[in-house]
Amino acid sequence: MENGKPFLYFWLVEEDEEGPVCGVFQYESGKLKQVIDCKNFFGKKHRYGYSVHSSGIRAKGNALEIDFWLMSYTVGGMSCNYRFEYKNGSLKRTSSQTSAVKAPFTTMTASKNIKIYDSPNKKKVLYTLKSGQRIMVIGAYVKSGNFSLKVKNLSTGKSGWIKCLKKFPSEKLFKEVVYTG
């Protein structure tokens, strides 16, 4: 980093890209201290998917940009990019939302009706995405164990938020979803 503060990134990989450690560490007072836990970024282990890790990390100025990857129960393999700035002696995430989201498919087809909400906190249902309508994932929200995806309905042009699934669905939300690992 430009300020000269050293950080270490460790990813101890086992089978299926799972492993005991994936995170950013700082050497402080003779000990390594984990300052960003990539494995539990989306909530406790396997809350919204599996194979959670960082698929890329870059230093830019006094900040780190991290691509968090998971095999989500909602859309399959995906990644979200979040920025962490160094301020007052620690790395702080700059936002709970990001538009830097990569999913395996640019667009996806709803395989059943899905409620679309007005906010990532799922306060009010805006409308129902009908089975067969296509969406594009345009954002993500991760905060305090809550994970939601912002989608754009390609039939109507309306945007809104979907709740991310916390377990394998009996029926996939989108036809194109593929799970691996």
C-alpha positions as CSV (number, residue, x, y, z in Angstrom):
1,M,0.0,0.0,0.0
2,E,1.2,3.6,-0.6
3,N,1.3,4.3,3.1
4,G,3.8,1.4,3.6
5,K,1.5,-0.7,5.8
6,P,2.1,-4.4,5.1
7,F,-0.7,-6.9,4.8
8,L,-0.6,-10.6,4.0
9,Y,-3.1,-12.6,2.1
10,F,-3.5,-16.3,2.9
11,W,-5.7,-18.8,1.2
12,L,-5.1,-22.4,2.4
13,V,-6.9,-24.4,-0.2
14,E,-8.2,-28.0,0.1
15,E,-10.7,-30.0,-1.9
16,D,-13.3,-28.0,-3.9
17,E,-11.6,-24.7,-3.1
18,E,-12.6,-25.0,0.5
19,G,-10.0,-24.6,3.2
20,P,-9.4,-23.6,6.8
21,V,-8.2,-20.0,6.0
22,C,-8.8,-17.3,3.5
23,G,-8.2,-13.8,4.5
24,V,-6.1,-10.7,4.9
25,F,-3.7,-10.5,7.9
26,Q,-1.7,-7.8,9.6
27,Y,1.4,-8.4,11.6
28,E,0.9,-6.6,14.9
29,S,2.8,-6.8,18.2
30,G,4.6,-10.0,17.1
31,K,1.4,-11.8,16.0
32,L,-0.6,-12.3,12.8
33,K,-4.1,-10.9,13.2
34,Q,-6.8,-11.6,10.7
35,V,-8.3,-8.3,9.6
36,I,-10.6,-9.5,6.7
37,D,-12.2,-13.0,6.8
38,C,-12.9,-13.9,3.2
39,K,-14.4,-17.3,4.2
40,N,-17.2,-15.7,6.3
41,F,-17.8,-12.6,4.2
42,F,-21.3,-13.7,3.2
43,G,-22.2,-14.9,6.7
44,K,-21.2,-18.0,8.7
45,K,-20.0,-21.0,6.8
46,H,-22.3,-22.2,3.9
47,R,-25.0,-19.7,4.9
48,Y,-25.6,-18.5,1.3
49,G,-23.5,-21.0,-0.6
50,Y,-20.2,-22.9,-0.5
51,S,-16.6,-22.6,-1.7
52,V,-16.4,-19.1,-0.4
53,H,-13.0,-17.4,-0.9
54,S,-11.3,-14.5,-2.5
55,S,-10.6,-14.9,-6.2
56,G,-8.5,-11.8,-6.5
57,I,-7.0,-9.1,-4.4
58,R,-5.4,-5.8,-5.5
59,A,-3.7,-2.9,-3.7
60,K,-4.7,0.5,-5.0
61,G,-3.3,3.5,-3.2
62,N,-4.2,3.0,0.5
63,A,-7.0,0.5,-0.3
64,L,-7.5,-3.1,-1.1
65,E,-10.0,-4.3,-3.7
66,I,-11.1,-7.9,-3.1
67,D,-13.2,-10.2,-5.3
68,F,-15.2,-12.5,-3.1
69,W,-16.3,-15.7,-4.8
70,L,-19.0,-18.2,-3.8
71,M,-21.0,-21.0,-5.3
72,S,-24.3,-19.4,-4.3
73,Y,-27.5,-21.3,-3.9
74,T,-29.3,-18.5,-5.7
75,V,-27.4,-18.0,-9.0
76,G,-24.5,-20.5,-8.9
77,G,-20.9,-19.4,-9.1
78,M,-20.5,-15.6,-8.7
79,S,-18.2,-13.0,-7.5
80,C,-18.6,-9.5,-5.9
81,N,-15.9,-6.8,-5.7
82,Y,-15.6,-4.8,-2.5
83,R,-13.2,-2.0,-1.6
84,F,-11.5,-1.7,1.8
85,E,-9.7,1.6,2.7
86,Y,-7.0,2.0,5.3
87,K,-8.2,4.6,7.9
88,N,-7.3,5.2,11.5
89,G,-5.1,2.1,11.7
90,S,-7.5,-0.5,10.2
91,L,-9.1,-1.6,6.9
92,K,-12.7,-0.6,6.6
93,R,-15.1,-1.6,3.9
94,T,-16.3,1.5,2.0
95,S,-19.8,0.2,1.2
96,S,-22.3,-2.7,1.8
97,Q,-23.4,-2.4,-1.8
98,T,-21.5,-3.0,-5.1
99,S,-22.3,-3.0,-8.7
100,A,-19.2,-5.0,-9.5
101,V,-20.8,-8.4,-9.7
102,K,-20.0,-11.3,-12.0
103,A,-22.3,-14.2,-12.4
104,P,-21.8,-17.2,-14.8
105,F,-24.5,-15.9,-17.2
106,T,-25.1,-12.3,-18.3
107,T,-28.8,-12.9,-18.2
108,M,-30.9,-15.6,-16.5
109,T,-34.5,-16.9,-16.9
110,A,-36.8,-17.3,-13.9
111,S,-37.9,-20.9,-13.5
112,K,-40.7,-19.8,-11.1
113,N,-42.3,-16.7,-9.8
114,I,-39.9,-14.7,-7.5
115,K,-40.7,-11.7,-5.3
116,I,-38.7,-8.6,-6.0
117,Y,-38.2,-6.2,-3.1
118,D,-37.6,-2.4,-2.9
119,S,-34.4,-2.6,-0.9
120,P,-31.8,-5.2,0.1
121,N,-33.4,-5.3,3.5
122,K,-36.5,-6.7,1.9
123,K,-39.0,-4.2,3.4
124,K,-41.6,-4.1,0.7
125,V,-42.4,-6.3,-2.3
126,L,-42.2,-4.2,-5.5
127,Y,-43.5,-6.8,-7.9
128,T,-43.3,-10.5,-8.8
129,L,-40.9,-11.6,-11.5
130,K,-42.9,-14.1,-13.5
131,S,-41.6,-17.5,-14.5
132,G,-40.0,-17.2,-18.0
133,Q,-39.0,-13.6,-17.5
134,R,-35.3,-12.8,-17.9
135,I,-33.1,-10.8,-15.4
136,M,-29.6,-9.4,-15.2
137,V,-27.7,-9.3,-11.9
138,I,-26.6,-5.7,-11.5
139,G,-25.6,-5.4,-7.8
140,A,-25.1,-7.1,-4.5
141,Y,-25.5,-6.1,-0.8
142,V,-23.6,-7.8,2.0
143,K,-24.0,-6.6,5.6
144,S,-24.4,-8.2,9.0
145,G,-25.0,-11.7,7.5
146,N,-27.6,-10.3,5.1
147,F,-27.0,-11.1,1.4
148,S,-29.2,-9.8,-1.4
149,L,-28.8,-9.4,-5.2
150,K,-30.0,-6.4,-7.2
151,V,-31.6,-7.5,-10.5
152,K,-33.0,-5.8,-13.5
153,N,-36.1,-7.3,-15.2
154,L,-35.2,-7.3,-18.9
155,S,-38.9,-7.5,-19.8
156,T,-40.0,-4.4,-17.9
157,G,-36.8,-2.5,-17.2
158,K,-37.6,-2.4,-13.5
159,S,-34.9,-3.1,-10.9
160,G,-35.2,-4.5,-7.4
161,W,-33.7,-6.9,-4.9
162,I,-34.0,-10.6,-4.4
163,K,-33.4,-12.5,-1.2
164,C,-30.5,-14.9,-1.6
165,L,-31.2,-18.5,-0.7
166,K,-29.8,-20.0,2.5
167,K,-29.9,-23.6,1.3
168,F,-30.1,-25.7,-1.9
169,P,-33.5,-25.1,-3.4
170,S,-35.8,-28.0,-4.3
171,E,-36.3,-26.1,-7.6
172,K,-33.6,-23.6,-8.9
173,L,-34.7,-20.0,-9.1
174,F,-33.2,-19.6,-12.5
175,K,-33.0,-22.1,-15.4
176,E,-29.3,-21.4,-16.2
177,V,-28.0,-22.1,-12.7
178,V,-25.3,-24.8,-12.4
179,Y,-23.7,-26.0,-9.2
180,T,-20.2,-27.4,-9.1
181,G,-17.8,-28.6,-6.5
